[in-house]
Amino acid sequence: MAGSAKSFLADAGYGEQELDANSALMELDKGLRSGKLGEQCEAVVRFPRLFQKYPFPILINSAFLKLADVFRVGNNFLRLCVLKVTQQSENHLEKILNVDEFVKRVFSVIHSNDPVARAITLRMLGSMASIIPERKNAHHSIRQSLDSHDNVEVEAAIFAAANFSAQSKDFAAGICNKISEMIQGLATPVDLKLKLIPILQHMHHDASLASSSRQLLQQLVTSYPSTKMVIVTLHTFTLLAAASLVDIPKQIQLLLQYLKNDPRKAVKRLAIQDLKLLANKTPHTWSRENIQALCESALHTPYDSLKLGMLSVLSTLSGTIAIKQYFSSAPGTASTTARSFDLVKLAQECCYHNNRGIAAHGVRILTNISASCQEEDLLPLEQDAVFGLEALLVLCSQDDSPGAQATLKITLTCMVKLVKCRPHLSQSVVESLLTQLPSAQDAARILMCHCLAAIAMQLPVLADGMLGDLMDLYKLIGRSATDEKQELLVSLATVIFVSSQKALSSEIKTVIKQQLENASNGWTAYRIARQASRMGNHDMARELYQSLLTQVASEHFYFWLNSLKEFSHAEQCLTGLQEDNYSSALSCIAEALKSYHKGIASLTAASTPLNPLSFQCGFVKLRIDLLQAFSQLICTCNSLKTSDEGGCWVFCFALFLTQGGYAGAVTGKISMKHSMEEFRNLATRYGDLYQSSFDADSATLRNVELQQQSCLLISHAIEALILDPESASFQEYSSNGTAHVESEYERRMMSVFNHVLEEVESLNRKYAPVSYLASNIFKCIFCRKSLSYKFCISICWFPYQTSPWKLFCEKLLCFMLEFYASSKANKIPFLVLVQHGSKPGLFRKIQSVCLNVSSVLQSKSGQDYKIPIDNMTNEMEQRVEPHNDYFSTQFLLNFVILGTHNITVESSVIDSNGIVWKTGPKTTVFVKSLEDPYSQQVRLQQQQGQPPSQQQQQRTAYSRF
């Protein structure tokens, strides 16, 4: 007995053998059937972990049925434990298959004489409202319990009524009058009324129900002026308006009225909180008069706490469409326009307030106005915003308190936004940052370095003259090994890499290495090397990776660092490319390919089953193939190279033909066609990599997209200048449309693309193509320009450690593996679970899942009949939106032909923007379709020439369906 208890209590921790789903459920079932109350309770509370580890419908259905039995026969403490488990596992309730049986076992307790047991049952029903929203017996029990004389049961009925009102329109419409009578009744205590009022926030299912609820709340606000009642009623008012969407302007006016006229600070704070909620959700519903009233209240309030809240609402609105509506004025409304500057007056006054929070909101409002409004009268606000930002920078950089650091983050964010929208202010902003950097606290220095790097990535504002100041500061960091010092080393090194733009000098390398040896650990050196790779300083990165090879204890880490070293060396080789020097280009590409092949071997060795590095390996393989395609293209261009000065190319071409070069020209044309197809194939592969990278960040995806565009551009140029200009067209395969240029790298790449297109068009107009003249005037401008650019693409080599999501499919075939031909069609249900990682929705969210099911006949059995091709395959597609990361669907497949069929199911996800991501998984199953005895008898009779009986004629294979 003790051994079984020990086995039950043993938990699958680290280093212990993991149990499968059935074994784990059996272990918990032993605890549920134990005679000791403690073991039963411990078994119940361990079910949420079981659901999280094995989120499969069959297991969850069995587990909840066992919990329902415990709830039915156990005491109130066990019922309370089951209730907590149900509330913690709310996302898994939809996976219960036998809902009726589960509800039947739970609902039996509602007839108990114990009011506490009835109260727990009501809360249990309320927690299950998402799966039983229209159960009339549950509705009736809730209405009955609202009239109970036991306070515990009434509170439980209120909880259940709120949950059912949110899920069921019929219940909400039926309970609304009951709630209204109880709230307005004199016999209802005030504390109970305060608990009943929030139920009205769910009366938003139709307009009439929302209108009646709003009228009731309006009466309550007037009839019960106490502070608690006004606060609860106003907040319910706001939530109802936000859900129904039709009364939001009226609610904004009501909240502004209470903010202005009500003298109680608690009511004012509640009004500000609800105004902030509406500003975040529906900023387009705010009129100029609403913003003006809020500005007047902020200008006249003597309390800093209230002013801070009002400025928070205004700063939220200033970053939305509401600010443009506020400053837009019709002709002839000069007085309104003059009053509209109260927002500017308020922001200017608050910029230099002694409260840091108020000052931060003031400069944020000025920054948003300067960034979004282009009116000439508002242009002087740019300098006000800059002066306010500089004042806050000086104030907060000297203080290392959490409040000062939070304000500094807001200030630096506003600086980046202002410089992005107003590039002519970048120099003054950068100079103020560099001036304040030496005297700032270490925590502030880190944030300021991040700001400098963000600005420099958008605009080349860090000149070589500023590099000396940065290096002096780098030397003065000291030899401390604290976390702040290590972070500061990385941040400063990043700014230095960005400001250098080109290869680092030997002096800078020496200073960085010396500082790393004195005051850093291996992780800091790795982070600096990673930043050097991202910023294009591959020589420095290679040396740092080389120094770290002997400092790691795992062979996977060793191979990872070795692959990064080889990739950095390969990219460094490509920086030596020069225009009009084809021999040098070929040697540089050959050297880079040699390092890339070494690197891909190390990268493959660094992969593990838990971290397969599939994206990294795929990207590097594409990079290798791209460089090989470039090398082949340059060789082909060299073999066909002619002069294009005046009419000299005609003479060269004639000489070329005289010397027997016609076959060479034809061979060159074939080689060019092969190169064009190769670049198009690379573009397709880049597109496939893009679509399979759902969990990649936007910068990595944009980089992959640029590589795809470069391949398409080269393919277009080959076709337009050499092969067939009439059919040549350049298509941009962009999933996001015209993307906004976010970095200097993208800007330079796009300028190269545009320049190449212009040159191709001009050459195409000036000369006839080679396919017509058997000559080649093709210039490798696009090839040289693309290769001579220093690629800063190593961000794709450093992935996030956890994938935001994973998709698992569980096939449940509702038929045997042997089919009967008379069945003709079979249903295949699929239960799909979307399991997220530690950061779900990090870059994009799953909107729906697309399932593609196809079946192909592998082999036929029996006689070889002539069968139409359409009957040999099944192809179906279905899109389903998961709810709580779960959905189920069915496919009806037709298996007319006897034999073995191969069914393939492939899943892909669709994000909130409608983009399809081919993430998988892809599963296959083989099924065998056999002939049932009746159809076999009919077929044999037909073969023997015997007419079937009348009963057999009526009972054919198709007539039964």
Secondary structure as GFF3:
##gff-version 3
##sequence-region A 1 961
A	DSSP	alpha_helix	2	9	.	.	.	ID=ss1
A	DSSP	alpha_helix	21	32	.	.	.	ID=ss2
A	DSSP	alpha_helix	37	45	.	.	.	ID=ss3
A	DSSP	alpha_helix	47	53	.	.	.	ID=ss4
A	DSSP	alpha_helix	57	73	.	.	.	ID=ss5
A	DSSP	alpha_helix	76	88	.	.	.	ID=ss6
A	DSSP	three_ten_helix	90	95	.	.	.	ID=ss7
A	DSSP	alpha_helix	99	107	.	.	.	ID=ss8
A	DSSP	three_ten_helix	108	111	.	.	.	ID=ss9
A	DSSP	alpha_helix	115	127	.	.	.	ID=ss10
A	DSSP	alpha_helix	136	145	.	.	.	ID=ss11
A	DSSP	alpha_helix	151	167	.	.	.	ID=ss12
A	DSSP	alpha_helix	169	184	.	.	.	ID=ss13
A	DSSP	alpha_helix	190	196	.	.	.	ID=ss14
A	DSSP	three_ten_helix	197	202	.	.	.	ID=ss15
A	DSSP	alpha_helix	207	223	.	.	.	ID=ss16
A	DSSP	alpha_helix	227	244	.	.	.	ID=ss17
A	DSSP	alpha_helix	248	261	.	.	.	ID=ss18
A	DSSP	alpha_helix	265	281	.	.	.	ID=ss19
A	DSSP	three_ten_helix	283	285	.	.	.	ID=ss20
A	DSSP	alpha_helix	288	300	.	.	.	ID=ss21
A	DSSP	alpha_helix	304	318	.	.	.	ID=ss22
A	DSSP	alpha_helix	322	327	.	.	.	ID=ss23
A	DSSP	alpha_helix	334	339	.	.	.	ID=ss24
A	DSSP	alpha_helix	342	350	.	.	.	ID=ss25
A	DSSP	alpha_helix	356	372	.	.	.	ID=ss26
A	DSSP	three_ten_helix	376	378	.	.	.	ID=ss27
A	DSSP	alpha_helix	381	397	.	.	.	ID=ss28
A	DSSP	alpha_helix	402	421	.	.	.	ID=ss29
A	DSSP	three_ten_helix	423	425	.	.	.	ID=ss30
A	DSSP	alpha_helix	426	436	.	.	.	ID=ss31
A	DSSP	alpha_helix	442	458	.	.	.	ID=ss32
A	DSSP	three_ten_helix	464	466	.	.	.	ID=ss33
A	DSSP	alpha_helix	467	475	.	.	.	ID=ss34
A	DSSP	alpha_helix	483	500	.	.	.	ID=ss35
A	DSSP	alpha_helix	506	519	.	.	.	ID=ss36
A	DSSP	alpha_helix	522	534	.	.	.	ID=ss37
A	DSSP	alpha_helix	538	548	.	.	.	ID=ss38
A	DSSP	three_ten_helix	549	551	.	.	.	ID=ss39
A	DSSP	alpha_helix	555	574	.	.	.	ID=ss40
A	DSSP	alpha_helix	582	606	.	.	.	ID=ss41
A	DSSP	alpha_helix	614	639	.	.	.	ID=ss42
A	DSSP	alpha_helix	648	658	.	.	.	ID=ss43
A	DSSP	alpha_helix	662	691	.	.	.	ID=ss44
A	DSSP	alpha_helix	698	718	.	.	.	ID=ss45
A	DSSP	pi_helix	719	723	.	.	.	ID=ss46
A	DSSP	alpha_helix	744	766	.	.	.	ID=ss47
A	DSSP	alpha_helix	770	773	.	.	.	ID=ss48
A	DSSP	alpha_helix	781	788	.	.	.	ID=ss49
A	DSSP	three_ten_helix	794	797	.	.	.	ID=ss50
A	DSSP	beta_strand	805	811	.	.	.	ID=ss51
A	DSSP	beta_strand	818	820	.	.	.	ID=ss52
A	DSSP	three_ten_helix	821	823	.	.	.	ID=ss53
A	DSSP	beta_strand	825	836	.	.	.	ID=ss54
A	DSSP	beta_strand	846	860	.	.	.	ID=ss55
A	DSSP	three_ten_helix	869	872	.	.	.	ID=ss56
A	DSSP	beta_strand	873	880	.	.	.	ID=ss57
A	DSSP	beta_strand	886	894	.	.	.	ID=ss58
A	DSSP	beta_strand	899	911	.	.	.	ID=ss59
A	DSSP	beta_strand	916	917	.	.	.	ID=ss60
A	DSSP	beta_strand	922	930	.	.	.	ID=ss61
A	DSSP	alpha_helix	933	944	.	.	.	ID=ss62
A	DSSP	alpha_helix	950	954	.	.	.	ID=ss63
###
